[in-house]
């Protein structure tokens, strides 16, 4: 069975890059939803539970940290919540990890960087090790 | 500060353009001056503020529509003819967002700066020189025979 993925980024271009990277890496994606900010992401998650969230931090309306806070409050942070962000501040990234994010990819990124981190949590694209992986990333 | 930020901006422009847009910017220090008298109508202007306690730095980027269309086409993997005005603004803002994010990673070793959201607009009037005079210092690039100008403005409260 393939993955259900939610990509949260206010840039259509970046959402497109992330979706293409997932496809090019060979991850089996059944559904890929898109949201422009945290509020939209919450609405989508109300209707469609997902396996993976790939989210920006800096967004209008509701940013990535606020989205994580809300999901943690409701005890429904998806198993694999990865940040794809320009944020370099370690305190903000640690805060995100504390709220349930499993790791981050810094923009600009090479497709390989996104593939690697996602593989840690959902397994390699060939389907092996789907439930194995570390509990978080060490900054 | 200017020297450190200039180098960081130069490095981040180079990395973002090559990694995400598959373009190699060639720095051309005479370009800003030679373009100063050209009409800026249709050019895109982007800016993003970063703040640290009482200091604000605004990072600016300017480019003609031909270059921005190419950026959008490259990142969206679409034909340039299929690129809309919204796509151009979106790609330009995301480019600026990544450039400034990378710049801060290079200069902000103590995690003191807060980054705002990117802004962009099409210029309606004036010359390139009038638009870019807002920056206290400028970098200029030739990217496949199209110009890109970038600069910073800083202010202590």
Interface residues (C-beta under 8 A of the other chain):
Chain A: X10 X11 X12 X13 X14 X16 X17 X20 X58 X59 X60 X85 X86 X87 X88 X89 X90 X91 X92 X106 X107 X108 X109 X110
Chain B: X15 X16 X19 X20 X72 X75 X76 X77 X87 X90 X91 X93 X94 X97 X98 X100 X101 X102 X104 X105 X108 X111 X113 X115 X117
